[in-house]
Amino acid sequence: MVLGALRQAMRAAATGAAALLLLASCAYAPVAVEGLQPPEIGADRGDSPWIFVPVGMWLTRDTIVPRAVGMCELPSCPTKVAVAVFEARGAEARALQRTLRNPSELARMLVAGNQTRRRLVAESNRSVPAAIAARRMPRRVAASAVRLRHRGFSGFTLTIRRVEGQARTAHGAVLARPQGNRIRVVVVVGERPGTVDTAVKAAADANL
């Protein structure tokens, strides 16, 4: 589902630089997410702060195929952001289409999952000191989703934040285009909603 795709994109962003170093001597080459070359950064691709991950060696289910994954985390980036382009087919594609039609359900699932995890951790904390129990307890989160359309593409934006404290809010955006029994999807996760919105539209224009 889309939730799994978002998690996959964030994990790829966190490990992208290491993957590039480890695979430097391999045959696999990074696959760029087309359309993500902001003009204010520079027209020369060599000056781009984007890092793209080799996806040819990824082992995934045959119903989900990554096409390109990248991240921008250097000081010269307008804001930190991770982008993934993938294709799904069969049951995965049908599940994605249902989420696209009703993204609010995804937000409800995220909140419900957080509540379930908090309940399970609370039960396991009964036999540990209060200070340790407090550190283990997941923070309560809130999530909201709004449908998004761009040209002929459909999708949604997703916002996740902690209920208490001043923690930063995570923003996500998804745009997709069905192709028969397949669906191609662009997922963007970042710190600022404006940058996420710009990136997902640019990537969708170039890749969907």
C-alpha positions in Angstrom: 0.0 0.0 0.0 1.0 3.7 -0.1 2.0 3.6 3.5 4.6 0.9 2.7 5.8 3.0 -0.2 6.3 6.0 2.0 8.2 4.0 4.4 10.3 2.6 1.6 11.1 6.1 0.3 12.2 7.3 3.8 14.4 4.3 4.4 16.0 4.8 1.0 16.7 8.4 1.8 18.3 7.5 5.1 20.6 4.9 3.4 21.1 6.4 0.0 24.6 7.8 0.5 25.9 4.6 2.1 24.5 2.6 -0.7 26.3 4.7 -3.3 29.6 4.2 -1.5 29.1 0.4 -1.1 28.1 -0.1 -4.7 30.7 2.3 -6.3 32.6 -0.7 -7.7 29.5 -2.6 -8.9 27.8 -2.6 -12.2 24.7 -1.0 -10.8 24.4 2.8 -11.5 22.2 5.3 -9.7 18.9 6.0 -11.5 18.0 9.7 -11.4 14.4 10.9 -10.8 13.9 13.0 -13.8 12.5 16.5 -13.4 14.3 17.2 -10.1 16.8 19.8 -11.2 15.7 23.1 -9.7 17.1 26.0 -11.8 18.2 27.9 -8.8 20.7 25.1 -7.9 22.4 25.1 -11.2 21.9 23.8 -14.7 24.9 21.5 -14.5 23.9 18.1 -13.2 27.3 17.8 -11.7 26.5 20.7 -9.4 23.2 19.2 -8.3 22.9 18.3 -4.5 20.6 15.4 -5.4 21.8 11.9 -4.6 20.2 9.0 -6.4 20.2 5.4 -5.3 21.0 2.3 -7.5 17.7 0.4 -7.7 18.7 -2.4 -10.1 19.9 -4.6 -7.3 16.9 -4.2 -5.1 15.0 -7.4 -4.3 11.3 -6.6 -4.1 8.0 -8.4 -4.6 7.3 -8.9 -8.2 4.2 -6.8 -7.8 6.2 -3.6 -6.9 9.2 -2.4 -8.9 11.2 0.7 -8.0 12.2 2.8 -10.9 14.1 5.7 -9.2 14.9 6.8 -5.7 16.7 10.0 -4.7 17.2 12.4 -1.8 18.4 16.0 -1.3 20.0 16.6 2.1 23.0 18.9 1.5 23.0 22.5 2.8 22.5 23.7 -0.7 19.1 21.9 -0.9 16.1 24.2 -0.5 14.8 21.6 2.0 15.5 18.0 2.8 13.3 15.7 0.7 13.2 12.1 -0.5 11.5 11.0 -3.8 10.6 7.6 -5.1 9.1 6.5 -8.5 7.8 2.9 -8.6 5.3 0.7 -10.4 2.8 -1.6 -8.9 0.5 -4.2 -10.5 -2.1 -6.7 -9.5 -3.4 -6.6 -6.0 -0.9 -3.9 -5.0 -2.1 -1.6 -7.9 -5.8 -2.1 -6.9 -5.0 -1.3 -3.2 -3.2 1.9 -4.4 -6.1 2.9 -6.5 -8.4 2.5 -3.5 -6.2 4.7 -1.4 -6.0 7.3 -4.1 -9.8 7.5 -4.1 -10.0 7.7 -0.3 -6.7 9.0 1.2 -8.4 10.0 4.5 -8.6 6.2 5.2 -4.8 6.1 5.1 -4.6 8.9 7.7 -7.0 7.1 9.9 -4.9 3.9 9.6 -1.8 5.8 10.6 -3.4 7.2 13.7 -5.0 3.8 14.6 -1.6 2.1 14.2 0.0 4.7 16.5 -2.7 4.1 19.1 -2.3 0.3 18.9 1.5 0.6 19.3 1.1 2.9 22.3 -1.3 0.4 23.9 1.0 -2.6 23.3 4.0 -0.7 24.7 2.0 0.4 27.7 1.2 -3.2 28.5 4.8 -4.3 28.1 5.9 -1.4 30.4 4.0 -2.6 33.4 7.1 -4.3 34.8 9.7 -1.7 34.1 10.7 1.5 36.0 8.6 4.6 35.2 11.6 6.5 33.7 12.3 3.7 31.3 8.6 3.2 30.5 8.3 6.9 29.6 11.3 6.7 27.2 9.8 3.6 25.4 6.3 5.1 24.9 5.8 6.2 21.3 4.6 9.8 21.0 0.9 10.4 20.1 0.6 11.4 16.4 -2.1 13.1 14.3 -2.4 12.7 10.5 -4.5 14.2 7.8 -4.8 13.6 4.0 -6.3 15.7 1.2 -6.8 14.6 -2.4 -4.5 16.2 -4.9 -4.8 16.5 -8.7 -2.2 17.8 -11.1 -2.8 17.7 -14.9 -4.2 14.2 -15.5 -2.7 12.7 -12.4 -4.5 11.9 -9.2 -3.1 11.6 -5.7 -3.1 13.2 -2.3 -1.0 15.1 0.3 -0.4 13.6 3.7 0.6 15.4 6.9 1.9 13.6 10.1 2.8 15.4 13.3 3.3 14.7 17.0 0.4 15.9 19.1 2.5 17.1 22.0 5.7 19.2 21.8 7.3 21.2 19.0 8.5 18.4 16.8 8.7 19.0 13.1 5.8 18.0 10.9 6.4 15.4 8.1 4.8 16.1 4.8 4.2 13.6 2.0 2.6 13.8 -1.5 1.6 11.2 -4.0 0.7 11.4 -7.6 -0.1 8.4 -9.8 -1.2 7.4 -13.3 -2.9 4.0 -14.0 -1.6 2.0 -17.0 -4.0 -0.9 -17.6 -3.5 -3.3 -14.7 -0.5 -1.4 -13.5 0.0 2.0 -11.8 3.0 4.2 -11.8 3.4 6.3 -8.6 5.6 9.2 -7.5 6.0 9.6 -3.7 7.7 12.6 -2.1 8.5 13.0 1.6 9.9 16.2 3.0 10.0 18.9 5.7 8.1 21.7 3.9 4.7 21.4 2.2 5.5 23.8 -0.6 8.7 22.1 -1.5 7.0 18.7 -1.4 4.2 19.9 -3.6 6.6 21.4 -6.2 8.8 18.2 -6.2 5.9 15.8 -6.6 4.5 17.8 -9.5 7.8 18.1 -11.3 8.6 14.4 -10.8 5.1 13.4 -12.0 5.4 15.6 -15.1 8.7 13.9 -16.0 8.1 10.3 -14.9 4.4 9.4 -15.1 
